[in-house]
Amino acid sequence: MLGGLPPIGHAAEAPARAVAPAAAPVAAAPVVGKPAPPFDLVDAGGTRYTLETFRGKQGVVLAWFPKAFTPGCTTEIQSLRDSAPALDAYDVAYFMVSLDPPARNQEFATAYQGKFPVLSDPSGTTAKAYGVVDGDRAVPWRYTFYIDEESVLRAADREVAPATAGADVVKTLDQLGFPKR
């Protein structure tokens, strides 16, 4: 159980689990067991991160969050920060991602000593491809995606609990059999 919730969608299941508040329609949600949508995200220094960069090398965790410096997002970055030693045991690249400008995400990461890149999707293209925004929604839903080294979406968690996000990611990586370093 993930954070006291039923297991998240895995490759053996058809579509990614779309559990979210009733007001949270999921547009174009990627399908677990299928190739993950490509992404092109940037950090405050201008470094670009693409799915292609990691293909054949290591898995990727994309933890989408609504907005820097809000209470839930602050709790989530602190949880991931505090779980860094356990997360670093896995051969994955893990990121928090939002639509906030890169400089704002850098301020956020610095303020809470994030030990991982906090990326931006300035155009919202990747957010739409992952179904974390749709329609007029200005901020992404708090969803976490697990992508293996072959760029296949292995799981999608749409019930992220900010306070246990770090431990939940570690648990899910273990359940999915992601390799350790």
Secondary structure, DSSP 8 states (H G I E B T S, - for coil): -BTTB---B-TTSSS------TT---SS---TTSB----EEE-TT--EEEHHHHTTT-EEEEEE-S-TTSHHHHHHHHHHHHTHHHHTTBSEEEEEEESS-HHHHHHHHHHTT-SS-EEE-TTSHHHHHTTS--TT--S----EEEE-TTSBEEEEESS--GGGHHHHHHHHHHHHT--B-
